[in-house]
Amino acid sequence: MFPQLEGDVLRVIWELGNASVRDVWRAMRSLGKRRAYTTIMTTMVRLCQKGFLKRKKIGRRYIYEPTLSRSETAKLFIKAFLERMFIWFGEPASAYLIEVLNERPSKTRTLSNKPNSEPKGKTRGQRNIDGGRPC
């Protein structure tokens, strides 16, 4: 999972589509989350280094955009979490997951049949294309 600030920054960028540090800083302030401009800048650079954002230099500033959609990022974290649970707890984790899924079949079907409302984003292997610079 992301630290709280990284998650907040990503949510703002997903909402805006792409943004400069100043855009994110202003959006965070309007949400009542006051952080120093340099804190937001450092967080965005770290997200870029981790591969969750890419950036393009336009004039004197960088414009950042996400490399993955919200749903792709959620899938990535859920997959990593489940893999760790299976490694740590093995059969009990598998059995519990099956039990939970069997208890709620109608809700599971509803979630799996729900159309993806987000546009298809780039996969992790396609980062830093279209002029985006690695950090």
C-alpha positions, 0 to 999 in steps of 0.5 A: 500500500501507499503511504497516506500522502502518496495515495492522496497525491495519486488520487488528485492526479487521477482526478485531474488526468495530469498535473504539475506540482503546483496543481496538486499542491493547490488541489490538496490545499483546497481539500484541507490537506496543507503540505509544503510545496516541496513535500508534494514535489518530493512525493511526486518525484518518488512516485515517478521513481517507483513507476506510478507516475511519468513526467514531461517537461513543458517550459520550466515545469514538469507535468506528471501523469499516472502510468496506471489507472486506479483499477490497475493500481488496485489490482496490483496491490490486491495481487501482491497482498494475496500472494503474501498471504498465501506465502505466509499462511498457505492453505488456511489463507486459501481456505478462508478466501474460498469460504468468503467467496462462497458466502457472498456469491451474489455480491461477487458476481455483481462486482465481477460483472460490473463494467470498468468505467475507467479508460484502459491505462498503460500496463507497467511494462509500457511506462515512460512512453509518449514522451514521458521521462523516467525520473 
